Amino acid sequence: MQVTLDEFIAQHLESKLDAMFQRAYDQGVADARKKYEVKPLMTRRQFMEFANISEAKCAQLFNRQDFPVNREFGHPRVPTNLLYQWIERNTDWVEANMPNFKYPVRKASV
């Protein structure tokens, strides 16, 4: 089978474009993972950005007895897995609509 020059160019261009699109897709996925990754421990600033709250509201939460904040690192840090559990326990809808709901006990992920 003989391939014309136009067919060869079209095939070559298609393979180059496929490779380029795959690299762009892979880079986009990697960039999104990096941008939206939630760290196991969040700083005060990261927590404020994550929760979209002001410094005043953050201070209020950090001073609550039941809020999961760790001050052993010199600056307050919020353990992400405990934060998710705290959010579930403190969601009004759950208490109002599911009074018999048993919260699952989660082990800390390492």
N, CA, C and O atoms as a Tinker XYZ file with bonds, in Angstrom:
   440  protein
     1  N      0.846000   -1.174000    0.000000    73     2
     2  CA     0.000000    0.000000    0.000000    64     1     3
     3  C      0.892000    1.237000    0.000000    63     2     4     5
     4  O      1.807000    1.374000    0.811000    81     3
     5  N      0.603000    2.097000   -0.903000    73     3     6
     6  CA     1.404000    3.299000   -1.032000    64     5     7
     7  C      0.668000    4.463000   -0.380000    63     6     8     9
     8  O     -0.531000    4.652000   -0.583000    81     7
     9  N      1.410000    5.241000    0.407000    73     7    10
    10  CA     0.835000    6.378000    1.117000    64     9    11
    11  C      1.251000    7.650000    0.392000    63    10    12    13
    12  O      2.426000    7.860000    0.094000    81    11
    13  N      0.279000    8.479000    0.121000    73    11    14
    14  CA     0.599000    9.748000   -0.540000    64    13    15
    15  C      1.212000   10.691000    0.484000    63    14    16    17
    16  O      1.101000   10.482000    1.692000    81    15
    17  N      1.852000   11.716000   -0.016000    73    15    18
    18  CA     2.479000   12.704000    0.860000    64    17    19
    19  C      1.439000   13.379000    1.744000    63    18    20    21
    20  O      1.694000   13.612000    2.926000    81    19
    21  N      0.281000   13.695000    1.194000    73    19    22
    22  CA    -0.781000   14.335000    1.982000    64    21    23
    23  C     -1.264000   13.420000    3.106000    63    22    24    25
    24  O     -1.506000   13.876000    4.224000    81    23
    25  N     -1.404000   12.114000    2.803000    73    23    26
    26  CA    -1.835000   11.165000    3.834000    64    25    27
    27  C     -0.779000   11.039000    4.929000    63    26    28    29
    28  O     -1.103000   10.984000    6.116000    81    27
    29  N      0.487000   10.995000    4.517000    73    27    30
    30  CA     1.580000   10.899000    5.481000    64    29    31
    31  C      1.595000   12.122000    6.398000    63    30    32    33
    32  O      1.727000   11.991000    7.615000    81    31
    33  N      1.462000   13.292000    5.815000    73    31    34
    34  CA     1.448000   14.529000    6.605000    64    33    35
    35  C      0.254000   14.538000    7.557000    63    34    36    37
    36  O      0.390000   14.926000    8.718000    81    35
    37  N     -0.908000   14.114000    7.078000    73    35    38
    38  CA    -2.112000   14.082000    7.915000    64    37    39
    39  C     -1.931000   13.115000    9.086000    63    38    40    41
    40  O     -2.293000   13.436000   10.218000    81    39
    41  N     -1.369000   11.927000    8.814000    73    39    42
    42  CA    -1.143000   10.947000    9.882000    64    41    43
    43  C     -0.127000   11.469000   10.899000    63    42    44    45
    44  O     -0.318000   11.337000   12.107000    81    43
    45  N      0.941000   12.057000   10.397000    73    43    46
    46  CA     1.987000   12.598000   11.270000    64    45    47
    47  C      1.427000   13.731000   12.135000    63    46    48    49
    48  O      1.688000   13.796000   13.336000    81    47
    49  N      0.668000   14.605000   11.518000    73    47    50
    50  CA     0.064000   15.718000   12.245000    64    49    51
    51  C     -0.912000   15.210000   13.303000    63    50    52    53
    52  O     -0.950000   15.716000   14.424000    81    51
    53  N     -1.700000   14.202000   12.931000    73    51    54
    54  CA    -2.666000   13.634000   13.879000    64    53    55
    55  C     -1.955000   13.033000   15.089000    63    54    56    57
    56  O     -2.378000   13.244000   16.225000    81    55
    57  N     -0.877000   12.286000   14.850000    73    55    58
    58  CA    -0.159000   11.672000   15.974000    64    57    59
    59  C      0.495000   12.738000   16.855000    63    58    60    61
    60  O      0.508000   12.609000   18.079000    81    59
    61  N      1.031000   13.777000   16.243000    73    59    62
    62  CA     1.633000   14.871000   17.022000    64    61    63
    63  C      0.571000   15.603000   17.843000    63    62    64    65
    64  O      0.794000   15.928000   19.009000    81    63
    65  N     -0.588000   15.859000   17.225000    73    63    66
    66  CA    -1.670000   16.537000   17.949000    64    65    67
    67  C     -2.200000   15.672000   19.090000    63    66    68    69
    68  O     -2.471000   16.178000   20.179000    81    67
    69  N     -2.350000   14.365000   18.844000    73    67    70
    70  CA    -2.794000   13.455000   19.907000    64    69    71
    71  C     -1.846000   13.523000   21.099000    63    70    72    73
    72  O     -2.284000   13.631000   22.244000    81    71
    73  N     -0.550000   13.461000   20.822000    73    71    74
    74  CA     0.447000   13.510000   21.895000    64    73    75
    75  C      0.392000   14.855000   22.623000    63    74    76    77
    76  O      0.478000   14.906000   23.850000    81    75
    77  N      0.249000   15.935000   21.864000    73    75    78
    78  CA     0.190000   17.264000   22.470000    64    77    79
    79  C     -1.050000   17.410000   23.356000    63    78    80    81
    80  O     -0.958000   17.934000   24.466000    81    79
    81  N     -2.206000   16.951000   22.872000    73    79    82
    82  CA    -3.436000   17.041000   23.661000    64    81    83
    83  C     -3.348000   16.183000   24.920000    63    82    84    85
    84  O     -3.834000   16.579000   25.979000    81    83
    85  N     -2.732000   15.014000   24.807000    73    83    86
    86  CA    -2.586000   14.145000   25.981000    64    85    87
    87  C     -1.702000   14.812000   27.032000    63    86    88    89
    88  O     -2.019000   14.774000   28.221000    81    87
    89  N     -0.586000   15.426000   26.602000    73    87    90
    90  CA     0.293000   16.130000   27.545000    64    89    91
    91  C     -0.432000   17.299000   28.196000    63    90    92    93
    92  O     -0.293000   17.527000   29.397000    81    91
    93  N     -1.207000   18.043000   27.403000    73    91    94
    94  CA    -1.961000   19.181000   27.947000    64    93    95
    95  C     -2.998000   18.701000   28.961000    63    94    96    97
    96  O     -3.173000   19.321000   30.011000    81    95
    97  N     -3.681000   17.608000   28.654000    73    95    98
    98  CA    -4.672000   17.048000   29.575000    64    97    99
    99  C     -4.002000   16.604000   30.873000    63    98   100   101
   100  O     -4.464000   16.939000   31.963000    81    99
   101  N     -2.905000   15.844000   30.749000    73    99   102
   102  CA    -2.191000   15.364000   31.934000    64   101   103
   103  C     -1.704000   16.526000   32.794000    63   102   104   105
   104  O     -1.787000   16.469000   34.021000    81   103
   105  N     -1.199000   17.575000   32.159000    73   103   106
   106  CA    -0.726000   18.743000   32.906000    64   105   107
   107  C     -1.890000   19.452000   33.581000    63   106   108   109
   108  O     -1.755000   19.915000   34.714000    81   107
   109  N     -3.020000   19.545000   32.909000    73   107   110
   110  CA    -4.202000   20.166000   33.505000    64   109   111
   111  C     -4.692000   19.408000   34.724000    63   110   112   113
   112  O     -5.058000   20.016000   35.730000    81   111
   113  N     -4.701000   18.088000   34.641000    73   111   114
   114  CA    -5.104000   17.265000   35.788000    64   113   115
   115  C     -4.129000   17.472000   36.944000    63   114   116   117
   116  O     -4.553000   17.648000   38.086000    81   115
   117  N     -2.839000   17.453000   36.659000    73   115   118
   118  CA    -1.830000   17.650000   37.707000    64   117   119
   119  C     -1.969000   19.032000   38.346000    63   118   120   121
   120  O     -1.883000   19.163000   39.567000    81   119
   121  N     -2.182000   20.053000   37.528000    73   119   122
   122  CA    -2.347000   21.411000   38.058000    64   121   123
   123  C     -3.583000   21.513000   38.944000    63   122   124   125
   124  O     -3.541000   22.140000   40.002000    81   123
   125  N     -4.678000   20.899000   38.517000    73   123   126
   126  CA    -5.915000   20.943000   39.304000    64   125   127
   127  C     -5.743000   20.211000   40.624000    63   126   128   129
   128  O     -6.208000   20.682000   41.662000    81   127
   129  N     -5.081000   19.068000   40.594000    73   127   130
   130  CA    -4.842000   18.331000   41.846000    64   129   131
   131  C     -4.029000   19.172000   42.812000    63   130   132   133
   132  O     -4.330000   19.232000   44.004000    81   131
   133  N     -3.001000   19.816000   42.294000    73   131   134
   134  CA    -2.146000   20.637000   43.155000    64   133   135
   135  C     -2.924000   21.831000   43.707000    63   134   136   137
   136  O     -2.803000   22.164000   44.886000    81   135
   137  N     -3.716000   22.469000   42.861000    73   135   138
   138  CA    -4.449000   23.664000   43.281000    64   137   139
   139  C     -5.533000   23.348000   44.304000    63   138   140   141
   140  O     -5.728000   24.105000   45.254000    81   139
   141  N     -6.240000   22.234000   44.116000    73   139   142
   142  CA    -7.389000   21.933000   44.965000    64   141   143
   143  C     -7.111000   20.872000   46.022000    63   142   144   145
   144  O     -8.029000   20.422000   46.706000    81   143
   145  N     -5.866000   20.477000   46.156000    73   143   146
   146  CA    -5.500000   19.478000   47.157000    64   145   147
   147  C     -5.717000   20.046000   48.560000    63   146   148   149
   148  O     -5.375000   21.195000   48.838000    81   147
   149  N     -6.283000   19.230000   49.428000    73   147   150
   150  CA    -6.472000   19.635000   50.815000    64   149   151
   151  C     -5.398000   18.935000   51.633000    63   150   152   153
   152  O     -5.301000   17.708000   51.630000    81   151
   153  N     -4.604000   19.717000   52.326000    73   151   154
   154  CA    -3.509000   19.187000   53.130000    64   153   155
   155  C     -4.053000   18.495000   54.383000    63   154   156   157
   156  O     -5.150000   18.826000   54.832000    81   155
   157  N     -3.306000   17.539000   54.958000    73   155   158
   158  CA    -3.749000   16.881000   56.190000    64   157   159
   159  C     -3.849000   17.857000   57.367000    63   158   160   161
   160  O     -4.682000   17.682000   58.257000    81   159
   161  N     -3.000000   18.878000   57.364000    73   159   162
   162  CA    -3.050000   19.942000   58.370000    64   161   163
   163  C     -3.130000   21.272000   57.643000    63   162   164   165
   164  O     -2.322000   21.550000   56.756000    81   163
   165  N     -4.104000   22.098000   58.016000    73   163   166
   166  CA    -4.242000   23.409000   57.386000    64   165   167
   167  C     -3.787000   24.501000   58.347000    63   166   168   169
   168  O     -4.060000   24.440000   59.545000    81   167
   169  N     -3.095000   25.492000   57.814000    73   167   170
   170  CA    -2.765000   26.668000   58.608000    64   169   171
   171  C     -4.029000   27.504000   58.788000    63   170   172   173
   172  O     -5.063000   27.236000   58.176000    81   171
   173  N     -3.925000   28.503000   59.625000    73   171   174
   174  CA    -5.057000   29.406000   59.846000    64   173   175
   175  C     -5.511000   30.022000   58.518000    63   174   176   177
   176  O     -6.704000   30.047000   58.213000    81   175
   177  N     -4.564000   30.511000   57.747000    73   175   178
   178  CA    -4.871000   31.162000   56.471000    64   177   179
   179  C     -5.502000   30.164000   55.488000    63   178   180   181
   180  O     -6.480000   30.489000   54.815000    81   179
   181  N     -4.943000   28.960000   55.411000    73   179   182
   182  CA    -5.505000   27.936000   54.523000    64   181   183
   183  C     -6.928000   27.579000   54.937000    63   182   184   185
   184  O     -7.804000   27.405000   54.090000    81   183
   185  N     -7.152000   27.471000   56.253000    73   183   186
   186  CA    -8.492000   27.161000   56.742000    64   185   187
   187  C     -9.465000   28.280000   56.387000    63   186   188   189
   188  O    -10.585000   28.010000   55.952000    81   187
   189  N     -9.051000   29.535000   56.568000    73   187   190
   190  CA    -9.924000   30.669000   56.246000    64   189   191
   191  C    -10.288000   30.661000   54.763000    63   190   192   193
   192  O    -11.434000   30.927000   54.401000    81   191
   193  N     -9.324000   30.358000   53.916000    73   191   194
   194  CA    -9.593000   30.299000   52.477000    64   193   195
   195  C    -10.502000   29.111000   52.151000    63   194   196   197
   196  O    -11.439000   29.237000   51.362000    81   195
   197  N    -10.220000   27.963000   52.759000    73   195   198
   198  CA   -11.016000   26.753000   52.543000    64   197   199
   199  C    -12.474000   26.980000   52.934000    63   198   200   201
   200  O    -13.383000   26.607000   52.193000    81   199
   201  N    -12.697000   27.594000   54.104000    73   199   202
   202  CA   -14.052000   27.802000   54.620000    64   201   203
   203  C    -14.666000   29.112000   54.131000    63   202   204   205
   204  O    -15.849000   29.367000   54.357000    81   203
   205  N    -13.862000   29.943000   53.459000    73   203   206
   206  CA   -14.330000   31.239000   52.964000    64   205   207
   207  C    -14.912000   32.081000   54.100000    63   206   208   209
   208  O    -16.045000   32.558000   54.031000    81   207
   209  N    -14.094000   32.249000   55.154000    73   207   210
   210  CA   -14.529000   33.006000   56.331000    64   209   211
   211  C    -13.530000   34.109000   56.648000    63   210   212   213
   212  O    -12.398000   34.104000   56.165000    81   211
   213  N    -13.974000   35.051000   57.471000    73   211   214
   214  CA   -13.134000   36.181000   57.870000    64   213   215
   215  C    -12.229000   35.785000   59.035000    63   214   216   217
   216  O    -12.384000   34.714000   59.621000    81   215
   217  N    -11.280000   36.666000   59.360000    73   215   218
   218  CA   -10.402000   36.428000   60.502000    64   217   219
   219  C    -11.195000   36.377000   61.798000    63   218   220   221
   220  O    -10.892000   35.578000   62.683000    81   219
   221  N    -12.210000   37.229000   61.913000    73   219   222
   222  CA   -13.024000   37.253000   63.137000    64   221   223
   223  C    -13.747000   35.923000   63.331000    63   222   224   225
   224  O    -13.765000   35.385000   64.438000    81   223
   225  N    -14.339000   35.391000   62.271000    73   223   226
   226  CA   -15.043000   34.110000   62.376000    64   225   227
   227  C    -14.056000   32.987000   62.658000    63   226   228   229
   228  O    -14.360000   32.068000   63.418000    81   227
   229  N    -12.883000   33.055000   62.054000    73   227   230
   230  CA   -11.851000   32.052000   62.294000    64   229   231
   231  C    -11.441000   32.066000   63.770000    63   230   232   233
   232  O    -11.324000   31.008000   64.388000    81   231
   233  N    -11.225000   33.242000   64.330000    73   231   234
   234  CA   -10.857000   33.355000   65.749000    64   233   235
   235  C    -11.954000   32.776000   66.631000    63   234   236   237
   236  O    -11.673000   32.088000   67.612000    81   235
   237  N    -13.203000   33.056000   66.279000    73   235   238
   238  CA   -14.343000   32.507000   67.020000    64   237   239
   239  C    -14.294000   30.979000   67.029000    63   238   240   241
   240  O    -14.424000   30.351000   68.079000    81   239
   241  N    -14.106000   30.400000   65.867000    73   239   242
   242  CA   -14.070000   28.941000   65.761000    64   241   243
   243  C    -12.866000   28.354000   66.494000    63   242   244   245
   244  O    -12.997000   27.356000   67.203000    81   243
   245  N    -11.701000   28.964000   66.328000    73   243   246
   246  CA   -10.486000   28.449000   66.958000    64   245   247
   247  C    -10.582000   28.490000   68.481000    63   246   248   249
   248  O     -9.890000   27.731000   69.159000    81   247
   249  N    -11.422000   29.358000   69.025000    73   247   250
   250  CA   -11.572000   29.454000   70.476000    64   249   251
   251  C    -12.691000   28.577000   71.027000    63   250   252   253
   252  O    -12.896000   28.528000   72.239000    81   251
   253  N    -13.408000   27.895000   70.162000    73   251   254
   254  CA   -14.445000   26.967000   70.634000    64   253   255
   255  C    -13.783000   25.718000   71.204000    63   254   256   257
   256  O    -12.801000   25.218000   70.657000    81   255
   257  N    -14.332000   25.224000   72.306000    73   255   258
   258  CA   -13.788000   24.020000   72.940000    64   257   259
   259  C    -13.896000   22.794000   72.031000    63   258   260   261
   260  O    -13.021000   21.929000   72.039000    81   259
   261  N    -14.972000   22.728000   71.253000    73   259   262
   262  CA   -15.203000   21.525000   70.447000    64   261   263
   263  C    -14.589000   21.594000   69.049000    63   262   264   265
   264  O    -14.725000   20.651000   68.269000    81   263
   265  N    -13.915000   22.699000   68.725000    73   263   266
   266  CA   -13.349000   22.839000   67.378000    64   265   267
   267  C    -11.980000   22.164000   67.306000    63   266   268   269
   268  O    -11.156000   22.354000   68.201000    81   267
   269  N    -11.721000   21.376000   66.249000    73   267   270
   270  CA   -10.457000   20.633000   66.150000    64   269   271
   271  C     -9.284000   21.499000   65.696000    63   270   272   273
   272  O     -9.003000   21.607000   64.503000    81   271
   273  N     -8.617000   22.102000   66.648000    73   271   274
   274  CA    -7.439000   22.908000   66.333000    64   273   275
   275  C     -6.277000   22.410000   67.193000    63   274   276   277
   276  O     -6.452000   22.107000   68.374000    81   275
   277  N     -5.101000   22.329000   66.595000    73   275   278
   278  CA    -3.908000   21.865000   67.291000    64   277   279
   279  C     -2.932000   23.028000   67.382000    63   278   280   281
   280  O     -2.574000   23.630000   66.369000    81   279
   281  N     -2.509000   23.338000   68.585000    73   279   282
   282  CA    -1.590000   24.464000   68.791000    64   281   283
   283  C     -0.177000   24.003000   69.149000    63   282   284   285
   284  O      0.649000   24.816000   69.564000    81   283
   285  N      0.102000   22.747000   68.998000    73   283   286
   286  CA     1.391000   22.182000   69.398000    64   285   287
   287  C      2.525000   22.481000   68.413000    63   286   288   289
   288  O      3.685000   22.212000   68.726000    81   287
   289  N      2.228000   23.017000   67.263000    73   287   290
   290  CA     3.251000   23.270000   66.247000    64   289   291
   291  C      3.754000   24.710000   66.254000    63   290   292   293
   292  O      4.455000   25.125000   65.331000    81   291
   293  N      3.405000   25.466000   67.274000    73   291   294
   294  CA     3.817000   26.861000   67.340000    64   293   295
   295  C      2.750000   27.798000   66.819000    63   294   296   297
   296  O      2.556000   28.884000   67.366000    81   295
   297  N      2.069000   27.402000   65.790000    73   295   298
   298  CA     0.945000   28.149000   65.232000    64   297   299
   299  C     -0.216000   27.173000   65.099000    63   298   300   301
   300  O      0.004000   25.983000   64.875000    81   299
   301  N     -1.445000   27.655000   65.234000    73   299   302
   302  CA    -2.592000   26.745000   65.152000    64   301   303
   303  C     -2.672000   26.039000   63.799000    63   302   304   305
   304  O     -2.440000   26.636000   62.748000    81   303
   305  N     -3.005000   24.763000   63.857000    73   303   306
   306  CA    -3.223000   23.960000   62.657000    64   305   307
   307  C     -4.551000   23.226000   62.823000    63   306   308   309
   308  O     -4.929000   22.844000   63.931000    81   307
   309  N     -5.244000   23.039000   61.719000    73   307   310
   310  CA    -6.525000   22.334000   61.735000    64   309   311
   311  C     -6.342000   20.990000   61.027000    63   310   312   313
   312  O     -6.059000   20.965000   59.830000    81   311
   313  N     -6.499000   19.862000   61.752000    73   311   314
   314  CA    -6.432000   18.548000   61.108000    64   313   315
   315  C     -7.655000   18.356000   60.199000    63   314   316   317
   316  O     -8.792000   18.376000   60.670000    81   315
   317  N     -7.418000   18.175000   58.934000    73   315   318
   318  CA    -8.491000   18.138000   57.944000    64   317   319
   319  C     -9.514000   17.041000   58.214000    63   318   320   321
   320  O    -10.718000   17.284000   58.125000    81   319
   321  N     -9.050000   15.836000   58.542000    73   319   322
   322  CA   -10.009000   14.747000   58.756000    64   321   323
   323  C    -10.904000   15.034000   59.962000    63   322   324   325
   324  O    -12.090000   14.709000   59.933000    81   323
   325  N    -10.357000   15.639000   61.023000    73   323   326
   326  CA   -11.175000   15.993000   62.184000    64   325   327
   327  C    -12.112000   17.161000   61.860000    63   326   328   329
   328  O    -13.219000   17.238000   62.391000    81   327
   329  N    -11.665000   18.060000   60.992000    73   327   330
   330  CA   -12.520000   19.174000   60.576000    64   329   331
   331  C    -13.764000   18.650000   59.865000    63   330   332   333
   332  O    -14.873000   19.107000   60.142000    81   331
   333  N    -13.591000   17.692000   58.948000    73   331   334
   334  CA   -14.748000   17.128000   58.244000    64   333   335
   335  C    -15.724000   16.485000   59.226000    63   334   336   337
   336  O    -16.938000   16.632000   59.082000    81   335
   337  N    -15.202000   15.779000   60.218000    73   335   338
   338  CA   -16.074000   15.165000   61.224000    64   337   339
   339  C    -16.803000   16.239000   62.030000    63   338   340   341
   340  O    -17.992000   16.106000   62.317000    81   339
   341  N    -16.090000   17.295000   62.391000    73   339   342
   342  CA   -16.692000   18.394000   63.155000    64   341   343
   343  C    -17.808000   19.051000   62.341000    63   342   344   345
   344  O    -18.871000   19.366000   62.877000    81   343
   345  N    -17.564000   19.253000   61.062000    73   343   346
   346  CA   -18.583000   19.858000   60.190000    64   345   347
   347  C    -19.828000   18.978000   60.156000    63   346   348   349
   348  O    -20.948000   19.479000   60.261000    81   347
   349  N    -19.638000   17.675000   60.011000    73   347   350
   350  CA   -20.787000   16.765000   59.995000    64   349   351
   351  C    -21.570000   16.843000   61.302000    63   350   352   353
   352  O    -22.799000   16.901000   61.288000    81   351
   353  N    -20.861000   16.845000   62.429000    73   351   354
   354  CA   -21.534000   16.891000   63.730000    64   353   355
   355  C    -22.238000   18.217000   63.973000    63   354   356   357
   356  O    -23.201000   18.275000   64.738000    81   355
   357  N    -21.775000   19.269000   63.339000    73   355   358
   358  CA   -22.315000   20.598000   63.597000    64   357   359
   359  C    -23.160000   21.138000   62.454000    63   358   360   361
   360  O    -23.344000   22.348000   62.328000    81   359
   361  N    -23.663000   20.255000   61.637000    73   359   362
   362  CA   -24.549000   20.658000   60.555000    64   361   363
   363  C    -25.980000   20.603000   61.053000    63   362   364   365
   364  O    -26.459000   19.547000   61.468000    81   363
   365  N    -26.662000   21.735000   61.014000    73   363   366
   366  CA   -28.028000   21.841000   61.538000    64   365   367
   367  C    -28.983000   20.861000   60.878000    63   366   368   369
   368  O    -29.844000   20.294000   61.550000    81   367
   369  N    -28.847000   20.652000   59.578000    73   367   370
   370  CA   -29.784000   19.800000   58.864000    64   369   371
   371  C    -29.792000   18.391000   59.437000    63   370   372   373
   372  O    -30.855000   17.793000   59.602000    81   371
   373  N    -28.607000   17.852000   59.744000    73   371   374
   374  CA   -28.523000   16.488000   60.261000    64   373   375
   375  C    -29.275000   16.383000   61.579000    63   374   376   377
   376  O    -30.067000   15.459000   61.770000    81   375
   377  N    -29.036000   17.315000   62.481000    73   375   378
   378  CA   -29.704000   17.277000   63.786000    64   377   379
   379  C    -31.212000   17.434000   63.647000    63   378   380   381
   380  O    -31.970000   16.761000   64.345000    81   379
   381  N    -31.650000   18.304000   62.765000    73   379   382
   382  CA   -33.078000   18.570000   62.619000    64   381   383
   383  C    -33.813000   17.436000   61.900000    63   382   384   385
   384  O    -34.964000   17.147000   62.226000    81   383
   385  N    -33.176000   16.807000   60.950000    73   383   386
   386  CA   -33.855000   15.835000   60.104000    64   385   387
   387  C    -33.485000   14.377000   60.359000    63   386   388   389
   388  O    -34.162000   13.467000   59.879000    81   387
   389  N    -32.429000   14.160000   61.103000    73   387   390
   390  CA   -31.997000   12.783000   61.374000    64   389   391
   391  C    -31.585000   12.650000   62.841000    63   390   392   393
   392  O    -30.411000   12.411000   63.122000    81   391
   393  N    -32.512000   12.797000   63.774000    73   391   394
   394  CA   -32.147000   12.808000   65.191000    64   393   395
   395  C    -31.513000   11.507000   65.674000    63   394   396   397
   396  O    -30.783000   11.517000   66.665000    81   395
   397  N    -31.770000   10.403000   65.009000    73   395   398
   398  CA   -31.207000    9.122000   65.434000    64   397   399
   399  C    -29.953000    8.733000   64.653000    63   398   400   401
   400  O    -29.479000    7.602000   64.760000    81   399
   401  N    -29.416000    9.669000   63.870000    73   399   402
   402  CA   -28.236000    9.390000   63.052000    64   401   403
   403  C    -27.035000    9.122000   63.949000    63   402   404   405
   404  O    -26.739000    9.905000   64.852000    81   403
   405  N    -26.354000    8.025000   63.700000    73   403   406
   406  CA   -25.138000    7.681000   64.441000    64   405   407
   407  C    -23.942000    8.078000   63.587000    63   406   408   409
   408  O    -23.780000    7.600000   62.465000    81   407
   409  N    -23.114000    8.950000   64.127000    73   407   410
   410  CA   -21.940000    9.393000   63.392000    64   409   411
   411  C    -20.923000    8.263000   63.322000    63   410   412   413
   412  O    -20.623000    7.633000   64.336000    81   411
   413  N    -20.392000    8.005000   62.131000    73   411   414
   414  CA   -19.401000    6.934000   62.015000    64   413   415
   415  C    -18.104000    7.338000   62.704000    63   414   416   417
   416  O    -17.698000    8.499000   62.662000    81   415
   417  N    -17.472000    6.378000   63.327000    73   415   418
   418  CA   -16.175000    6.627000   63.949000    64   417   419
   419  C    -15.131000    6.406000   62.877000    63   418   420   421
   420  O    -15.035000    5.321000   62.303000    81   419
   421  N    -14.349000    7.436000   62.609000    73   419   422
   422  CA   -13.329000    7.338000   61.567000    64   421   423
   423  C    -11.961000    7.316000   62.206000    63   422   424   425
   424  O    -11.685000    8.036000   63.166000    81   423
   425  N    -11.128000    6.488000   61.663000    73   423   426
   426  CA    -9.752000    6.459000   62.128000    64   425   427
   427  C     -8.982000    7.511000   61.352000    63   426   428   429
   428  O     -9.249000    7.758000   60.177000    81   427
   429  N     -8.020000    8.127000   62.029000    73   427   430
   430  CA    -7.200000    9.142000   61.368000    64   429   431
   431  C     -6.409000    8.496000   60.245000    63   430   432   433
   432  O     -5.795000    7.444000   60.427000    81   431
   433  N     -6.429000    9.133000   59.086000    73   431   434
   434  CA    -5.651000    8.620000   57.959000    64   433   435
   435  C     -4.219000    9.080000   58.095000    63   434   436   437
   436  O     -3.949000   10.191000   58.551000    81   435
   437  N     -3.314000    8.225000   57.701000    73   435   438
   438  CA    -1.895000    8.548000   57.832000    64   437   439
   439  C     -1.312000    8.833000   56.486000    63   438   440
   440  O     -0.122000    9.128000   56.379000    81   439
